Amino acid sequence: MDKELWKKSVEFHGHECPGLAIGFKACEAAMEKMGIKFSSDEEIVCVTENDACGVDAVQVITGCTFGKGNLIYRGTGKMAFSFFNRTSGESLRMILKPFKGEMERKQRQEYILNSPVEDIFDFKKPPFEIPEKARLFTTIVCESCGEGAPEHKIRISEGKKVCLDCFKDYSRGW
C-alpha cells in the first residue's frame, strides 16, 4: 500500500473511512492490473456507479475528475468502478464483494486496505463501451430565468428556450 497516496486521499476527503478505502483499493488495483498512471487529460476514464466516499480517492489517485470529463457518474448505486485506458483500449470493472461477518468501522477499513485485492473485488469487463470524450457546448441563455446553460440541456417550452430548472415537463403517459 502506498501510504503517501493514502495520506493524500485522506487529506482531500477530510477523514479516513471504509468508503475511502474502497476507492483507494480500486485505484491501486487499476494501476497494478492495467498499468495506469495519473491522468493529466482524458487518457484514463473512470465510470463510477456510486457517489460515495471512494470517488474522492479516484480523483486524487487517478486524476479522473468531473471537471476534465474523465470521471463519469452512472447512478446504479453499486459499489463498482470501471476504468478505461483510451491509449491501449484496455478496460476493467471492479465490483465490491459482500463482506463476511460484522466488523467495526476501523476494522473494516484496515481489512480493505490490507487484504489482497482479489478478496475485495470481483473483476469483469465493463458491460458498456468507453464514454466519448468530453465535448464543449454553446451556452444558451434561458428566456425565463436569464441564466446560461449548455445547449444540450435546453428545452423548448411555449416557444421559448428554457433551462431544465424552468422547464415544466408534461406527460400523460402510463
Secondary structure by P-SEA (a helix, b strand, c coil): ccaaaaaaaaaaaccccaaaaaaaaaaaaaaaaccccccccccbbbbbcccccaaaaaaaccccccccccbbbccccccbbbbbcccccbbbbbbbccccccccaaaaaaaaacccccccbbbbcccccccccbbbbbbbccccccccccccccccccccccccccbbbbbccc
